[in-house]
Amino acid sequence: MALGTVAFATGALVGCAPRSAPTPTPTAVFATEKEAFAAAEEAYTAYNEAVNDARETQQTLTPEKFLTGKILAAETATSQTLAESHIHLEGPTQVMEFSGVSADTGVAVSRVVARVCVDIRNVRAIDAEGNDVTATGRSDIYGLDVEFSGNSELLLISDYEVNPEIPC
């Protein structure tokens, strides 16, 4: 029985030995709003360039690289509706202005909000016969409230809506 007690006591001592502190895993948080806004502008610019490239080459855009949540679902549905109607878009969208509004900093998943002015005057809706079916009277310049979600390693557009109150 003395041997069992020694084994138990030794195990207890080994089990109670202090462990080295775990090395914290760095999180990809934004340290400042300025950093978050720069990442959001970069993400929006990359998305806009990819959309323009897809239109120019008539290739399919992979929206999951840039969009998430409600806006991914809405853009996917819009693309399907256009395809079913045999309509495609031609021409580039130009980002005229990007302005950060708010950003969560120091958290694992940040929400960043920005206002963006886009110029779509060169974007045309073209039907299967090659006719321009762009809506008459549409505005050429839009102000958008854009929401992003993610961190400094990956920031995606999670929502946007037209805001006529934004002076572009």
N, CA, C and O of each residue as an XYZ file, in Angstrom:
672
protein
N       0.817     -1.184      0.000
C       0.000      0.000      0.000
C       0.865      1.254      0.000
O       0.470      2.278     -0.557
N       2.018      1.184      0.607
C       2.917      2.327      0.638
C       3.373      2.694     -0.768
O       3.549      3.872     -1.076
N       3.567      1.678     -1.633
C       3.976      1.938     -3.002
C       2.879      2.676     -3.762
O       3.163      3.592     -4.534
N       1.623      2.277     -3.543
C       0.498      2.952     -4.186
C       0.391      4.388     -3.738
O       0.073      5.263     -4.544
N       0.647      4.650     -2.477
C       0.576      6.006     -1.955
C       1.670      6.868     -2.573
O       1.438      8.029     -2.910
N       2.867      6.294     -2.720
C       3.968      7.036     -3.316
C       3.639      7.355     -4.784
O       3.893      8.468     -5.245
N       3.078      6.388     -5.513
C       2.728      6.610     -6.918
C       1.657      7.698     -7.034
O       1.744      8.569     -7.899
N       0.655      7.644     -6.163
C      -0.403      8.645     -6.192
C       0.167     10.018     -5.865
O      -0.149     11.001     -6.536
N       1.007     10.088     -4.836
C       1.581     11.371     -4.423
C       2.477     11.934     -5.526
O       2.474     13.140     -5.773
N       3.232     11.077     -6.181
C       4.095     11.539     -7.259
C       3.250     12.060     -8.419
O       3.551     13.103     -8.999
N       2.190     11.320     -8.750
C       1.293     11.759     -9.827
C       0.636     13.083     -9.481
O       0.506     13.958    -10.337
N       0.226     13.231     -8.241
C      -0.414     14.474     -7.831
C       0.557     15.636     -7.920
O       0.195     16.738     -8.331
N       1.808     15.371     -7.526
C       2.792     16.442     -7.602
C       3.095     16.827     -9.042
O       3.232     18.008     -9.360
N       3.198     15.846     -9.895
C       3.462     16.132    -11.299
C       2.277     16.875    -11.912
O       2.448     17.833    -12.664
N       1.067     16.411    -11.574
C      -0.132     17.048    -12.106
C      -0.305     18.461    -11.611
O      -0.931     19.276    -12.289
N       0.227     18.773    -10.456
C       0.060     20.111     -9.886
C       1.214     21.038    -10.235
O       1.204     22.212     -9.864
N       2.204     20.520    -10.941
C       3.335     21.360    -11.301
C       2.851     22.504    -12.180
O       2.017     22.294    -13.061
N       3.353     23.690    -11.958
C       2.913     24.825    -12.771
C       3.286     24.618    -14.235
O       4.390     24.178    -14.556
N       2.365     24.936    -15.089
C       2.598     24.838    -16.530
C       3.047     26.198    -17.038
O       2.766     27.236    -16.439
N       3.746     26.160    -18.148
C       4.126     27.440    -18.730
C       2.862     28.078    -19.312
O       1.964     27.384    -19.789
N       2.812     29.364    -19.265
C       1.639     30.085    -19.766
C       1.514     29.865    -21.266
O       2.515     29.891    -21.983
N       0.280     29.647    -21.751
C       0.112     29.460    -23.198
C       0.463     30.744    -23.940
O       0.234     31.851    -23.453
N       1.015     30.565    -25.108
C       1.340     31.712    -25.945
C       0.055     32.227    -26.569
O      -0.634     31.476    -27.260
N      -0.282     33.487    -26.343
C      -1.529     33.987    -26.916
C      -1.471     33.987    -28.439
O      -0.450     34.307    -29.047
N      -2.587     33.623    -29.022
C      -2.701     33.651    -30.474
C      -3.051     35.078    -30.884
O      -4.032     35.639    -30.395
N      -2.265     35.664    -31.770
C      -2.583     37.039    -32.173
C      -3.911     37.075    -32.934
O      -4.186     36.219    -33.775
N      -4.712     38.065    -32.626
C      -5.968     38.232    -33.341
C      -5.809     39.358    -34.345
O      -5.047     40.304    -34.141
N      -6.530     39.232    -35.403
C      -6.414     40.203    -36.495
C      -7.414     41.334    -36.292
O      -8.357     41.491    -37.067
N      -7.197     42.114    -35.245
C      -8.110     43.208    -34.945
C      -7.569     44.504    -35.527
O      -6.378     44.631    -35.812
N      -8.470     45.456    -35.695
C      -8.055     46.791    -36.121
C      -7.679     47.587    -34.882
O      -8.441     47.640    -33.916
N      -6.516     48.199    -34.909
C      -6.065     48.990    -33.773
C      -6.727     50.359    -33.746
O      -6.958     50.927    -32.678
N      -7.035     50.891    -34.942
C      -7.611     52.230    -35.020
C      -8.712     52.266    -36.077
O      -8.785     51.399    -36.948
N      -9.557     53.273    -35.984
C     -10.569     53.472    -37.027
C      -9.900     53.731    -38.368
O     -10.365     53.244    -39.399
N      -8.823     54.489    -38.362
C      -8.112     54.799    -39.610
C      -7.688     53.511    -40.311
O      -7.833     53.388    -41.527
N      -7.171     52.561    -39.555
C      -6.763     51.264    -40.111
C      -7.975     50.508    -40.668
O      -7.903     49.917    -41.745
N      -9.069     50.533    -39.937
C     -10.296     49.854    -40.382
C     -10.846     50.504    -41.651
O     -11.263     49.805    -42.575
N     -10.850     51.825    -41.700
C     -11.355     52.524    -42.885
C     -10.480     52.242    -44.107
O     -10.994     52.075    -45.213
N      -9.174     52.191    -43.913
C      -8.272     51.888    -45.033
C      -8.529     50.479    -45.559
O      -8.530     50.259    -46.771
N      -8.746     49.527    -44.659
C      -9.039     48.147    -45.067
C     -10.385     48.075    -45.784
O     -10.531     47.342    -46.762
N     -11.361     48.829    -45.302
C     -12.678     48.840    -45.939
C     -12.596     49.454    -47.332
O     -13.204     48.942    -48.272
N     -11.858     50.534    -47.468
C     -11.702     51.149    -48.789
C     -10.992     50.190    -49.750
O     -11.365     50.085    -50.918
N      -9.985     49.506    -49.258
C      -9.272     48.525    -50.080
C     -10.221     47.394    -50.504
O     -10.198     46.961    -51.656
N     -11.049     46.921    -49.573
C     -11.998     45.837    -49.880
C     -13.029     46.294    -50.909
O     -13.347     45.552    -51.838
N     -13.550     47.508    -50.751
C     -14.556     47.997    -51.697
C     -13.936     48.232    -53.077
O     -14.544     47.911    -54.098
N     -12.745     48.784    -53.101
C     -12.062     49.025    -54.370
C     -11.789     47.703    -55.092
O     -11.980     47.607    -56.305
N     -11.346     46.693    -54.354
C     -11.089     45.375    -54.953
C     -12.372     44.787    -55.531
O     -12.361     44.214    -56.620
N     -13.478     44.931    -54.798
C     -14.768     44.444    -55.287
C     -15.170     45.179    -56.565
O     -15.559     44.548    -57.548
N     -15.078     46.491    -56.555
C     -15.455     47.287    -57.727
C     -14.598     46.913    -58.939
O     -15.117     46.776    -60.047
N     -13.297     46.750    -58.733
C     -12.408     46.367    -59.833
C     -12.761     44.983    -60.369
O     -12.733     44.763    -61.580
N     -13.094     44.051    -59.478
C     -13.467     42.696    -59.909
C     -14.771     42.719    -60.705
O     -14.906     42.001    -61.696
N     -15.723     43.533    -60.279
C     -16.986     43.673    -61.016
C     -16.705     44.250    -62.404
O     -17.217     43.747    -63.404
N     -15.899     45.296    -62.462
C     -15.567     45.910    -63.754
C     -14.831     44.922    -64.662
O     -15.127     44.840    -65.854
N     -13.887     44.181    -64.112
C     -13.163     43.179    -64.905
C     -14.103     42.099    -65.425
O     -13.994     41.676    -66.576
N     -15.024     41.654    -64.578
C     -15.981     40.617    -64.988
C     -16.873     41.132    -66.118
O     -17.169     40.393    -67.057
N     -17.295     42.377    -66.035
C     -18.110     42.953    -67.112
C     -17.315     43.055    -68.411
O     -17.812     42.716    -69.485
N     -16.087     43.521    -68.298
C     -15.258     43.730    -69.485
C     -14.955     42.409    -70.196
O     -14.950     42.350    -71.426
N     -14.703     41.363    -69.428
C     -14.348     40.075    -70.025
C     -15.549     39.148    -70.171
O     -15.426     38.040    -70.695
N     -16.703     39.601    -69.710
C     -17.939     38.815    -69.708
C     -17.742     37.475    -69.014
O     -18.237     36.441    -69.463
N     -17.008     37.519    -67.909
C     -16.791     36.356    -67.064
C     -17.711     36.458    -65.853
O     -18.259     37.522    -65.561
N     -17.870     35.357    -65.166
C     -18.692     35.331    -63.966
C     -17.852     35.756    -62.770
O     -16.747     35.255    -62.562
N     -18.375     36.664    -62.007
C     -17.721     37.119    -60.787
C     -17.968     36.096    -59.686
O     -19.049     35.511    -59.616
N     -16.983     35.877    -58.832
C     -17.156     35.031    -57.652
C     -17.431     35.967    -56.474
O     -16.496     36.437    -55.825
N     -18.711     36.240    -56.196
C     -19.023     37.260    -55.195
C     -18.607     36.891    -53.780
O     -18.414     37.777    -52.947
N     -18.464     35.589    -53.488
C     -18.095     35.162    -52.139
C     -16.734     35.695    -51.715
O     -16.435     35.746    -50.522
N     -15.915     36.091    -52.668
C     -14.608     36.658    -52.338
C     -14.728     38.044    -51.726
O     -13.810     38.518    -51.056
N     -15.869     38.694    -51.959
C     -16.024     40.090    -51.563
C     -17.238     40.365    -50.692
O     -17.248     41.326    -49.923
N     -18.267     39.523    -50.809
C     -19.554     39.781    -50.165
C     -19.909     38.684    -49.172
O     -19.424     37.557    -49.270
N     -20.758     39.029    -48.221
C     -21.257     38.071    -47.250
C     -22.652     38.509    -46.807
O     -23.062     39.646    -47.038
N     -23.360     37.603    -46.177
C     -24.647     37.944    -45.581
C     -25.713     38.363    -46.561
O     -25.834     37.806    -47.652
N     -26.498     39.371    -46.150
C     -27.643     39.829    -46.945
C     -27.255     40.294    -48.340
O     -27.967     40.035    -49.310
N     -26.133     40.974    -48.435
C     -25.774     41.531    -49.737
C     -25.308     40.442    -50.696
O     -25.506     40.561    -51.905
N     -24.698     39.394    -50.178
C     -24.325     38.266    -51.034
C     -25.578     37.626    -51.614
O     -25.634     37.336    -52.809
N     -26.578     37.407    -50.775
C     -27.845     36.812    -51.242
C     -28.528     37.722    -52.256
O     -29.024     37.245    -53.276
N     -28.559     39.015    -51.990
C     -29.224     39.962    -52.898
C     -28.500     40.043    -54.242
O     -29.144     40.048    -55.291
N     -27.178     40.107    -54.219
C     -26.418     40.195    -55.469
C     -26.528     38.906    -56.282
O     -26.586     38.947    -57.511
N     -26.555     37.775    -55.600
C     -26.725     36.490    -56.287
C     -28.090     36.434    -56.967
O     -28.199     36.003    -58.114
N     -29.126     36.869    -56.259
C     -30.479     36.883    -56.827
C     -30.561     37.839    -58.021
O     -31.191     37.518    -59.028
N     -29.936     38.995    -57.914
C     -29.939     39.953    -59.025
C     -29.236     39.367    -60.245
O     -29.728     39.498    -61.366
N     -28.102     38.730    -60.037
C     -27.372     38.108    -61.149
C     -28.209     37.027    -61.824
O     -28.207     36.905    -63.049
N     -28.920     36.246    -61.023
C     -29.790     35.199    -61.581
C     -30.932     35.804    -62.385
O     -31.263     35.302    -63.459
N     -31.539     36.874    -61.881
C     -32.630     37.537    -62.580
C     -32.152     38.101    -63.921
O     -32.833     37.958    -64.937
N     -30.988     38.737    -63.920
C     -30.440     39.268    -65.169
C     -30.165     38.146    -66.168
O     -30.485     38.278    -67.350
N     -29.580     37.057    -65.709
C     -29.269     35.931    -66.598
C     -30.545     35.327    -67.176
O     -30.602     35.017    -68.366
N     -31.568     35.159    -66.338
C     -32.844     34.606    -66.805
C     -33.514     35.528    -67.813
O     -34.246     35.068    -68.689
N     -33.267     36.826    -67.691
C     -33.835     37.813    -68.607
C     -32.949     38.036    -69.821
O     -33.275     38.845    -70.690
N     -31.830     37.324    -69.887
C     -30.858     37.445    -70.981
C     -30.343     38.874    -71.119
O     -30.214     39.414    -72.217
N     -30.056     39.461    -69.959
C     -29.514     40.817    -69.906
C     -28.162     40.750    -69.197
O     -28.008     40.065    -68.186
N     -27.203     41.461    -69.740
C     -25.913     41.573    -69.067
C     -25.549     43.059    -68.977
O     -26.080     43.896    -69.706
N     -24.646     43.348    -68.077
C     -24.212     44.726    -67.879
C     -22.858     44.938    -68.537
O     -21.991     44.065    -68.518
N     -22.701     46.107    -69.113
C     -21.436     46.505    -69.730
C     -21.035     47.857    -69.177
O     -21.881     48.670    -68.805
N     -19.746     48.083    -69.129
C     -19.227     49.380    -68.709
C     -18.815     49.403    -67.253
O     -19.346     48.662    -66.425
N     -17.856     50.268    -66.956
C     -17.310     50.318    -65.600
C     -18.084     51.222    -64.647
O     -18.691     52.217    -65.043
N     -18.037     50.839    -63.395
C     -18.494     51.685    -62.295
C     -17.247     52.339    -61.715
O     -16.223     51.684    -61.525
N     -17.341     53.623    -61.438
C     -16.203     54.347    -60.885
C     -16.520     54.759    -59.450
O     -17.584     55.313    -59.173
N     -15.590     54.484    -58.547
C     -15.718     54.958    -57.169
C     -15.212     56.393    -57.140
O     -14.045     56.665    -57.421
N     -16.108     57.296    -56.800
C     -15.750     58.717    -56.777
C     -15.213     59.155    -55.415
O     -14.298     59.973    -55.317
N     -15.808     58.588    -54.376
C     -15.443     59.014    -53.023
C     -15.720     57.886    -52.049
O     -16.697     57.152    -52.196
N     -14.859     57.751    -51.054
C     -15.025     56.769    -49.990
C     -14.747     57.477    -48.682
O     -13.708     58.117    -48.522
N     -15.679     57.363    -47.743
C     -15.520     58.043    -46.466
C     -15.956     57.127    -45.323
O     -17.099     56.671    -45.283
N     -15.036     56.863    -44.397
C     -15.361     56.046    -43.236
C     -16.311     56.777    -42.306
O     -16.195     57.987    -42.109
N     -17.254     56.034    -41.736
C     -18.230     56.616    -40.810
C     -17.979     56.121    -39.392
O     -17.881     56.921    -38.462
N     -17.875     54.793    -39.222
C     -17.638     54.221    -37.900
C     -16.962     52.870    -38.054
O     -17.059     52.221    -39.095
N     -16.274     52.460    -36.990
C     -15.601     51.162    -37.011
C     -15.422     50.651    -35.595
O     -15.093     51.404    -34.678
N     -15.644     49.356    -35.435
C     -15.323     48.694    -34.174
C     -13.826     48.408    -34.204
O     -13.312     47.897    -35.200
N     -13.137     48.727    -33.143
C     -11.717     48.418    -33.073
C     -11.462     47.551    -31.849
O     -12.205     47.604    -30.869
N     -10.408     46.758    -31.920
C     -10.026     45.933    -30.780
C     -10.904     44.725    -30.552
O     -10.820     44.108    -29.489
N     -11.737     44.365    -31.497
C     -12.590     43.181    -31.371
C     -12.268     42.208    -32.499
O     -11.767     42.605    -33.551
N     -12.564     40.926    -32.267
C     -12.203     39.884    -33.231
C     -12.931     40.048    -34.560
O     -12.335     39.849    -35.619
N     -14.211     40.407    -34.518
C     -14.979     40.635    -35.745
C     -15.503     42.066    -35.698
O     -16.339     42.421    -34.867
N     -14.997     42.850    -36.591
C     -15.351     44.268    -36.614
C     -16.482     44.549    -37.583
O     -16.669     43.848    -38.577
N     -17.224     45.586    -37.270
C     -18.224     46.144    -38.175
C     -17.702     47.517    -38.561
O     -17.429     48.360    -37.707
N     -17.568     47.725    -39.866
C     -17.077     49.006    -40.371
C     -18.158     49.576    -41.286
O     -18.714     48.859    -42.118
N     -18.450     50.848    -41.132
C     -19.475     51.507    -41.947
C     -18.821     52.657    -42.708
O     -18.029     53.422    -42.157
N     -19.173     52.757    -43.988
C     -18.616     53.824    -44.826
C     -19.688     54.351    -45.762
O     -20.713     53.710    -45.997
N     -19.424     55.520    -46.280
C     -20.255     56.105    -47.332
C     -19.424     56.138    -48.603
O     -18.265     56.553    -48.602
N     -20.046     55.690    -49.689
C     -19.343     55.593    -50.958
C     -20.173     56.281    -52.035
O     -21.389     56.097    -52.105
N     -19.519     57.066    -52.864
C     -20.171     57.663    -54.029
C     -19.664     56.924    -55.259
O     -18.458     56.805    -55.478
N     -20.609     56.429    -56.060
C     -20.242     55.709    -57.280
C     -20.879     56.369    -58.485
O     -21.989     56.898    -58.426
N     -20.137     56.319    -59.583
C     -20.591     56.862    -60.862
C     -20.836     55.678    -61.787
O     -19.910     54.941    -62.126
N     -22.099     55.501    -62.194
C     -22.450     54.378    -63.074
C     -22.869     54.858    -64.463
O     -23.500     54.107    -65.208
N     -22.531     56.084    -64.819
C     -22.975     56.643    -66.104
C     -22.562     55.799    -67.294
O     -23.237     55.830    -68.324
N     -21.456     55.033    -67.188
C     -20.992     54.209    -68.303
C     -21.500     52.768    -68.255
O     -21.153     51.956    -69.113
N     -22.315     52.456    -67.262
C     -22.857     51.098    -67.140
C     -24.170     51.018    -67.913
O     -25.070     51.836    -67.721
N     -24.260     50.041    -68.771
C     -25.450     49.839    -69.595
C     -25.958     48.420    -69.444
O     -25.178     47.478    -69.305
N     -27.276     48.277    -69.473
C     -27.932     46.968    -69.494
C     -28.190     46.627    -70.957
O     -28.831     47.392    -71.678
N     -27.687     45.474    -71.388
C     -27.777     45.062    -72.792
C     -28.551     43.751    -72.880
O     -28.256     42.797    -72.159
N     -29.549     43.709    -73.773
C     -30.343     42.477    -73.911
C     -29.679     41.513    -74.893
O     -28.617     41.803    -75.443
N     -30.324     40.361    -75.104
C     -29.767     39.298    -75.953
C     -29.554     39.735    -77.397
O     -28.686     39.198    -78.085
N     -30.337     40.704    -77.860
C     -30.196     41.195    -79.235
C     -29.176     42.323    -79.353
O     -28.934     42.837    -80.445
N     -28.581     42.704    -78.226
C     -27.593     43.775    -78.247
C     -28.174     45.160    -78.050
O     -27.469     46.156    -78.208
N     -29.449     45.237    -77.708
C     -30.101     46.531    -77.484
C     -29.806     47.060    -76.080
O     -29.750     46.302    -75.112
N     -29.621     48.362    -75.996
C     -29.437     49.014    -74.701
C     -30.811     49.147    -74.045
O     -31.679     49.871    -74.534
N     -30.993     48.443    -72.940
C     -32.274     48.484    -72.223
C     -32.113     49.130    -70.841
O     -32.871     48.858    -69.910
N     -31.103     49.988    -70.745
C     -30.863     50.703    -69.497
C     -32.089     51.547    -69.170
O     -32.657     52.193    -70.049
N     -32.488     51.538    -67.919
C     -33.661     52.306    -67.486
C     -33.469     53.782    -67.807
O     -32.443     54.378    -67.477
N     -34.469     54.354    -68.454
C     -34.402     55.783    -68.760
C     -34.634     56.572    -67.482
O     -35.438     56.187    -66.634
N     -33.934     57.658    -67.362
C     -34.115     58.516    -66.201
C     -33.401     58.059    -64.944
O     -33.570     58.666    -63.886
N     -32.611     57.011    -65.034
C     -31.902     56.568    -63.823
C     -30.820     57.579    -63.474
O     -30.317     58.288    -64.346
N     -30.473     57.640    -62.224
C     -29.381     58.511    -61.788
C     -28.058     57.893    -62.206
O     -27.915     56.671    -62.242
N     -27.107     58.736    -62.517
C     -25.782     58.248    -62.881
C     -24.850     58.173    -61.690
O     -23.846     57.461    -61.725
N     -25.175     58.900    -60.642
C     -24.327     58.939    -59.454
C     -25.172     58.574    -58.244
O     -26.267     59.097    -58.042
N     -24.629     57.657    -57.441
C     -25.341     57.174    -56.259
C     -24.466     57.299    -55.029
O     -23.251     57.109    -55.087
N     -25.108     57.624    -53.910
C     -24.469     57.554    -52.606
C     -24.906     56.261    -51.945
O     -26.093     55.936    -51.923
N     -23.954     55.533    -51.411
C     -24.242     54.249    -50.770
C     -23.766     54.259    -49.329
O     -22.680     54.750    -49.024
N     -24.591     53.710    -48.445
C     -24.144     53.363    -47.099
C     -23.697     51.914    -47.195
O     -24.492     51.039    -47.536
N     -22.430     51.656    -46.896
C     -21.863     50.320    -47.051
C     -21.394     49.820    -45.689
O     -20.743     50.544    -44.937
N     -21.737     48.571    -45.386
C     -21.311     47.944    -44.139
C     -20.375     46.782    -44.458
O     -20.617     46.003    -45.380
N     -19.317     46.685    -43.687
C     -18.322     45.627    -43.837
C     -18.278     44.823    -42.541
O     -18.582     45.337    -41.465
N     -17.899     43.570    -42.662
C     -17.760     42.711    -41.496
C     -16.497     41.877    -41.650
O     -16.234     41.341    -42.727
N     -15.721     41.765    -40.591
C     -14.523     40.943    -40.637
C     -13.443     41.487    -39.737
O     -13.718     42.078    -38.693
N     -12.185     41.277    -40.163
C     -11.046     41.740    -39.382
C      -9.941     42.186    -40.338
O     -10.156     42.283    -41.546
N      -8.772     42.452    -39.792
C      -7.705     42.999    -40.626
C      -7.172     41.996    -41.649
O      -6.469     42.389    -42.580
N      -7.490     40.722    -41.496
C      -7.066     39.723    -42.479
C      -8.096     39.508    -43.578
O      -7.733     39.182    -44.708
N      -9.377     39.684    -43.264
C     -10.440     39.490    -44.247
C     -11.632     40.364    -43.877
O     -12.275     40.153    -42.849
N     -11.912     41.331    -44.715
C     -13.035     42.239    -44.508
C     -13.940     42.128    -45.729
O     -13.499     42.356    -46.855
N     -15.203     41.779    -45.507
C     -16.154     41.573    -46.591
C     -17.283     42.591    -46.509
O     -17.609     43.083    -45.429
N     -17.872     42.901    -47.647
C     -19.040     43.777    -47.693
C     -20.228     42.947    -47.240
O     -20.527     41.910    -47.832
N     -20.909     43.399    -46.191
C     -22.030     42.633    -45.653
C     -23.388     43.248    -45.967
O     -24.411     42.570    -45.872
N     -23.407     44.517    -46.339
C     -24.669     45.162    -46.699
C     -24.363     46.503    -47.349
O     -23.327     47.115    -47.089
N     -25.267     46.940    -48.185
C     -25.228     48.322    -48.655
C     -26.601     48.709    -49.155
O     -27.405     47.876    -49.574
N     -26.835     49.998    -49.096
C     -28.096     50.516    -49.628
C     -27.880     51.927    -50.148
O     -27.026     52.672    -49.668
N     -28.680     52.264    -51.139
C     -28.627     53.603    -51.724
C     -29.142     54.587    -50.675
O     -30.163     54.344    -50.030
N     -28.437     55.680    -50.515
C     -28.843     56.721    -49.591
C     -28.858     58.054    -50.341
O     -27.804     58.639    -50.589
N     -30.055     58.535    -50.705
C     -30.148     59.780    -51.465
C     -29.694     61.010    -50.668
O     -29.521     62.084    -51.245
N     -29.501     60.869    -49.368
C     -29.063     61.978    -48.528
C     -27.555     62.234    -48.632
O     -27.075     63.285    -48.205
N     -26.818     61.292    -49.188
C     -25.370     61.466    -49.306
C     -25.075     62.412    -50.461
O     -25.467     62.149    -51.597
N     -24.384     63.514    -50.175
C     -24.055     64.453    -51.255
C     -22.829     63.970    -52.036
O     -21.704     64.010    -51.537
N     -23.061     63.526    -53.232
C     -21.942     63.048    -54.067
C     -21.610     64.085    -55.133
O     -20.700     63.876    -55.936
